[in-house]
Amino acid sequence: MELCISIDEKNCNALYNSLIQDNNQDIAMKCEDNKLIIKIINVKISSIYNLVDDIIRDYETFKKVGEL
């Protein structure tokens, strides 16, 4: 199974750099038109919630750090 997530973010490159540290070979990311496109392959149904939750937490942290 494959999961694709798109996050609208005008500062796409900074978000990309903050998420790339948690990246592995099953995750591909690219910035395109102020959107971060995250493509995850080899996803197990049982792990979909955890993956999305982790990405949301990373994004929330990114936004909070940006406000400092």
C-alpha positions in Angstrom: 0.0 0.0 0.0 1.1 3.5 -0.7 0.2 6.7 1.2 0.6 10.2 -0.2 0.2 13.4 1.9 0.3 16.9 0.7 0.9 19.8 3.1 0.4 23.4 2.0 3.3 25.4 3.4 4.8 28.6 1.9 8.1 27.8 3.6 8.2 24.3 2.1 12.0 23.9 2.1 12.3 24.6 5.8 9.6 22.0 6.5 11.3 19.6 4.2 14.6 20.0 6.1 12.9 19.5 9.5 11.2 16.3 8.4 14.0 14.8 6.4 15.9 13.8 9.6 13.1 11.2 10.3 13.2 9.9 6.8 13.9 6.3 5.7 14.1 4.5 2.3 10.3 4.0 2.2 9.6 7.8 2.4 10.1 10.2 -0.5 9.5 13.9 -0.2 9.6 16.9 -2.5 8.6 20.5 -2.5 6.4 21.6 -5.4 4.3 24.8 -5.7 4.5 25.7 -2.0 3.4 22.2 -1.0 5.4 19.4 0.6 4.5 16.1 -1.0 5.2 13.1 1.1 4.9 9.6 -0.4 5.3 6.6 1.8 5.6 3.1 0.2 5.2 -0.3 1.8 2.6 1.0 4.3 0.9 -1.5 6.5 -2.8 -0.8 7.2 -2.0 -1.1 10.9 0.6 1.7 10.8 -1.3 4.4 8.8 -2.6 6.2 11.9 0.8 6.3 13.5 2.5 7.6 10.3 0.0 10.4 9.9 0.1 11.2 13.6 3.9 11.4 13.5 3.9 13.8 10.5 1.2 16.0 12.2 3.3 16.2 15.4 6.4 17.1 13.4 4.5 19.8 11.5 3.1 21.2 14.7 6.6 21.4 16.2 7.8 23.0 13.0 5.1 25.7 13.2 5.8 26.4 16.9 9.5 26.7 16.4 8.8 29.1 13.5 6.8 31.3 15.9 9.6 31.8 18.4 
